[in-house]
């Protein structure tokens, strides 16, 4: 075995198919999109080299900046909610229910495997008004209130989208964080309890620091996923009312595939990629400072 993996030619032969496939499916399209960001036009009228004009246009485009704000707001609020709810559920699994948490873990995780478009349509029916009024407004009417058209306002649509996202994803992050909590040695926890660390003190001073690597990984994963949200908001209200809840991904899609501005659409995609990179590096940077302190 050592003689096989010690041979460079053998390693190259074994890795070549995977590297070729990765290059064709990942690196190639990314490089093509990066190149398109310096051009303007489409396949019908041709492409014209414009340099950094698309980037300048982005930072003066009110619609793009509005979509950028929607994406950042949605990502931050959704990430905070996902991680908090997921961590609370993970603590419940490990320290309260223990071995009896299997059924609850399965039930809470189930929404994570549902198609996001199906979940969006489900929540859309929940808050519906009119002839096919949903249970949310039925409940409001039961307590004497008037029906609310949640999807007719920006705040109502965003609240529905956030509730939908948290319901569909908190089970996934609960399992992810649960796996990290299981790696904490029982001896450390027992020793801390003997020293008087119980309840919130145990969680704050022992559990959170020891589970910090998986916690940071979950935050990065959540931020990147929510920054790139697309299909759920599209199915929920098509980025409406108007374009007030349209994320940057939806603006990119419309620019590239509805308006056939491939160059500017690629620029928006590159900005979104850089945004994900900035958030990820910022989290890594903050974690390194805490480790040094």
C-alpha positions as CSV (number, residue, x, y, z in Angstrom):
1,X,0.0,0.0,0.0
2,X,2.8,2.4,0.9
3,X,4.6,1.6,-2.4
4,X,1.4,2.4,-4.3
5,X,0.6,5.8,-2.7
6,X,4.3,6.7,-2.6
7,X,4.4,6.6,-6.4
8,X,3.6,10.1,-7.9
9,X,2.5,8.6,-11.2
10,X,0.0,6.4,-9.5
11,X,-1.4,9.3,-7.4
12,X,-1.8,11.4,-10.5
13,X,-3.6,8.6,-12.4
14,X,-6.0,8.1,-9.4
15,X,-6.7,11.8,-8.9
16,X,-6.9,12.8,-12.6
17,X,-10.5,11.8,-13.2
18,X,-11.8,13.6,-10.1
19,X,-9.7,16.7,-10.7
20,X,-10.8,16.8,-14.4
21,X,-14.5,16.5,-13.4
22,X,-14.0,19.2,-10.6
23,X,-12.3,21.5,-13.1
24,X,-15.1,21.1,-15.7
25,X,-18.0,21.5,-13.3
26,X,-16.6,24.0,-10.8
27,X,-13.4,25.9,-11.7
28,X,-14.4,26.2,-15.4
29,X,-17.8,27.9,-14.8
30,X,-16.4,30.1,-12.1
31,X,-13.5,31.3,-14.3
32,X,-16.0,31.9,-17.2
33,X,-18.3,33.9,-15.0
34,X,-15.4,36.0,-13.7
35,X,-14.3,36.7,-17.2
36,X,-17.9,37.7,-18.2
37,X,-18.0,40.3,-15.5
38,X,-15.6,42.5,-17.5
39,X,-18.0,42.4,-20.5
40,X,-21.4,43.7,-21.4
41,X,-24.0,42.1,-23.7
42,X,-25.3,38.6,-24.4
43,X,-25.0,35.8,-27.1
44,X,-27.5,37.6,-29.4
45,X,-26.0,41.1,-29.7
46,X,-22.5,40.0,-28.8
47,X,-20.2,41.0,-26.0
48,X,-18.2,44.2,-25.5
49,X,-15.3,44.6,-23.2
50,X,-16.1,47.3,-20.6
51,X,-13.4,46.7,-17.9
52,X,-14.6,47.5,-14.4
53,X,-17.6,49.5,-15.6
54,X,-20.0,46.7,-14.3
55,X,-18.5,47.0,-10.8
56,X,-18.9,50.8,-10.9
57,X,-22.5,50.3,-12.1
58,X,-23.3,47.9,-9.2
59,X,-22.3,50.5,-6.5
60,X,-24.5,53.1,-8.1
61,X,-27.4,50.8,-8.8
62,X,-30.2,51.4,-6.2
63,X,-32.0,48.2,-7.0
64,X,-28.8,46.2,-6.5
65,X,-27.9,47.9,-3.3
66,X,-31.4,47.3,-2.0
67,X,-31.1,43.6,-2.8
68,X,-27.7,43.6,-1.1
69,X,-29.3,45.0,2.0
70,X,-32.1,42.4,1.9
71,X,-29.6,39.6,1.6
72,X,-27.4,40.9,4.5
73,X,-30.3,41.5,6.8
74,X,-31.9,38.2,6.1
75,X,-28.6,36.3,6.5
76,X,-27.7,37.9,9.8
77,X,-31.2,37.5,11.4
78,X,-31.7,34.0,10.1
79,X,-28.2,32.9,11.2
80,X,-28.7,34.2,14.7
81,X,-32.1,32.4,14.9
82,X,-30.8,29.2,13.4
83,X,-27.8,28.9,15.7
84,X,-29.6,30.0,18.9
85,X,-32.5,27.6,18.3
86,X,-30.2,24.8,17.1
87,X,-27.9,25.2,20.1
88,X,-30.8,25.3,22.6
89,X,-32.2,22.1,21.0
90,X,-28.7,20.5,21.1
91,X,-28.4,21.3,24.8
92,X,-31.8,19.8,25.4
93,X,-30.9,16.6,23.6
94,X,-27.6,16.2,25.5
95,X,-28.3,17.4,29.0
96,X,-32.1,17.0,29.5
97,X,-33.5,14.2,27.3
98,X,-30.2,12.3,26.8
99,X,-30.9,8.9,25.2
100,X,-34.6,9.6,25.0
101,X,-34.1,12.4,22.4
102,X,-34.1,10.1,19.3
103,X,-37.8,10.6,18.5
104,X,-37.6,14.4,19.1
105,X,-34.5,14.7,17.0
106,X,-36.1,12.9,14.1
107,X,-39.3,15.0,14.3
108,X,-37.4,18.3,14.5
109,X,-35.0,17.3,11.7
110,X,-37.7,16.2,9.3
111,X,-38.4,19.7,7.8
112,X,-34.8,19.9,6.8
113,X,-35.3,17.2,4.2
114,X,-38.4,18.8,2.6
115,X,-38.0,20.7,-0.7
116,X,-37.6,24.4,0.1
117,X,-40.1,25.4,-2.6
118,X,-42.7,23.0,-1.0
119,X,-42.0,24.6,2.4
120,X,-42.5,28.1,0.9
121,X,-45.8,27.2,-0.6
122,X,-46.9,25.6,2.6
123,X,-46.1,28.8,4.6
124,X,-47.8,30.9,1.9
125,X,-51.0,28.9,2.4
126,X,-50.6,29.3,6.2
127,X,-50.8,33.1,6.0
128,X,-53.2,33.3,3.1
129,X,-56.4,35.5,3.3
130,X,-59.6,35.4,1.3
131,X,-61.5,32.3,0.2
132,X,-58.6,30.0,1.0
133,X,-57.7,31.7,4.3
134,X,-54.9,30.0,6.2
135,X,-54.8,28.9,9.9
136,X,-52.8,31.9,11.0
137,X,-55.5,34.3,10.1
138,X,-58.1,31.9,11.4
139,X,-56.4,32.0,14.7
140,X,-56.3,35.8,14.6
141,X,-60.0,35.9,13.8
142,X,-60.7,33.5,16.7
143,X,-59.2,36.0,19.2
144,X,-61.3,38.9,17.7
145,X,-58.7,40.4,15.3
146,X,-59.0,41.2,11.7
147,X,-57.3,39.1,9.0
148,X,-53.8,40.3,8.1
149,X,-52.3,40.2,4.6
150,X,-48.8,39.2,5.6
151,X,-47.5,38.9,2.1
152,X,-48.8,42.4,1.1
153,X,-46.2,44.2,3.2
154,X,-42.4,44.0,3.3
155,X,-42.3,43.4,7.1
156,X,-44.9,40.7,6.9
157,X,-43.2,38.9,4.0
158,X,-39.8,39.1,5.7
159,X,-41.3,37.8,9.0
160,X,-42.9,34.9,7.2
161,X,-39.7,34.1,5.3
162,X,-37.7,34.1,8.5
163,X,-40.2,31.9,10.3
164,X,-40.2,29.5,7.3
165,X,-36.4,29.4,7.2
166,X,-36.0,28.8,11.0
167,X,-38.7,26.0,10.9
168,X,-37.0,24.3,8.0
169,X,-33.4,24.5,9.2
170,X,-33.2,24.6,13.0
171,X,-33.4,20.8,13.1
172,X,-30.3,20.5,10.9
173,X,-28.2,22.8,13.0
174,X,-29.5,21.1,16.2
175,X,-28.1,17.8,14.9
176,X,-24.8,19.4,13.8
177,X,-24.3,21.1,17.2
178,X,-25.5,18.0,19.0
179,X,-22.7,16.0,17.4
180,X,-20.2,18.6,18.6
181,X,-21.5,18.5,22.2
182,X,-21.2,14.7,22.3
183,X,-17.4,15.2,21.8
184,X,-17.1,17.0,25.2
185,X,-15.6,14.5,27.7
186,X,-17.9,13.5,30.5
187,X,-15.0,13.8,32.9
188,X,-14.7,17.6,32.3
189,X,-18.4,18.1,32.8
190,X,-18.4,16.1,36.0
191,X,-15.3,17.9,37.3
192,X,-16.9,21.3,36.6
193,X,-20.1,20.2,38.4
194,X,-18.1,19.2,41.5
195,X,-16.5,22.7,41.4
196,X,-20.0,24.2,41.5
197,X,-20.6,25.0,37.8
198,X,-24.2,24.2,37.1
199,X,-26.9,25.4,34.8
200,X,-26.0,28.5,32.8
201,X,-22.5,28.7,34.4
202,X,-21.7,25.2,33.1
203,X,-22.9,26.1,29.6
204,X,-21.2,29.5,29.5
205,X,-17.8,28.6,30.9
206,X,-17.4,25.0,29.9
207,X,-19.8,23.8,27.2
208,X,-19.6,26.8,24.9
209,X,-15.8,27.2,24.9
210,X,-15.3,23.4,24.3
211,X,-17.9,23.4,21.5
212,X,-16.7,26.6,19.8
213,X,-15.1,24.9,16.7
214,X,-18.4,23.3,15.7
215,X,-20.3,26.4,16.7
216,X,-18.1,28.6,14.4
217,X,-18.4,26.1,11.6
218,X,-22.2,26.2,12.0
219,X,-22.2,30.0,11.9
220,X,-20.1,30.0,8.7
221,X,-22.3,27.4,7.1
222,X,-25.5,29.2,8.0
223,X,-24.3,32.6,6.8
224,X,-23.2,31.3,3.5
225,X,-26.4,29.4,3.0
226,X,-28.7,32.3,3.9
227,X,-26.7,34.9,1.9
228,X,-27.4,32.7,-1.2
229,X,-31.1,32.2,-0.4
230,X,-33.1,32.1,-3.6
231,X,-35.8,29.5,-4.3
232,X,-37.7,29.9,-1.0
233,X,-38.1,33.7,-1.3
234,X,-39.0,33.3,-5.0
235,X,-41.7,30.8,-4.3
236,X,-43.0,32.6,-1.2
237,X,-43.8,36.0,-2.7
238,X,-41.5,36.4,-5.8
239,X,-39.4,38.9,-3.9
240,X,-42.4,41.1,-3.3
241,X,-44.3,43.2,-2.6
242,X,-42.6,44.8,-5.6
243,X,-38.9,44.0,-5.1
244,X,-38.7,44.9,-1.4
245,X,-37.8,41.4,-0.3
246,X,-35.8,40.3,-3.4
247,X,-32.3,39.1,-2.3
248,X,-29.2,39.6,-4.4
249,X,-29.5,36.1,-5.9
250,X,-32.9,36.9,-7.3
251,X,-31.7,40.2,-8.7
252,X,-28.8,38.4,-10.3
253,X,-31.1,35.8,-11.8
254,X,-33.4,38.4,-13.3
255,X,-30.5,40.5,-14.6
256,X,-28.8,37.5,-16.3
257,X,-31.7,35.4,-17.5
258,X,-34.7,37.7,-17.8
259,X,-32.9,40.9,-19.1
260,X,-30.1,38.9,-20.8
261,X,-27.4,41.1,-19.2
262,X,-24.9,38.3,-18.7
263,X,-21.9,40.5,-17.9
264,X,-23.7,42.5,-15.2
265,X,-25.3,39.3,-13.9
266,X,-21.8,37.8,-13.5
267,X,-20.7,40.9,-11.7
268,X,-23.5,40.5,-9.2
269,X,-22.6,36.8,-8.7
270,X,-18.9,37.8,-8.1
271,X,-20.0,40.5,-5.5
272,X,-22.1,37.8,-3.7
273,X,-19.1,35.4,-3.7
274,X,-16.9,38.1,-2.2
275,X,-19.5,38.9,0.4
276,X,-19.6,35.3,1.5
277,X,-15.8,35.3,1.6
278,X,-15.7,38.5,3.7
279,X,-18.2,37.1,6.3
280,X,-16.2,33.8,6.5
281,X,-12.9,35.6,7.0
282,X,-14.4,37.9,9.6
283,X,-15.6,35.0,11.6
284,X,-12.2,33.2,11.4
285,X,-10.4,36.4,12.3
286,X,-12.6,37.0,15.4
287,X,-12.1,33.4,16.5
288,X,-8.4,33.7,16.2
289,X,-8.4,36.8,18.4
290,X,-10.4,35.0,21.0
291,X,-8.0,32.1,21.0
292,X,-5.0,34.5,21.4
293,X,-6.7,36.3,24.3
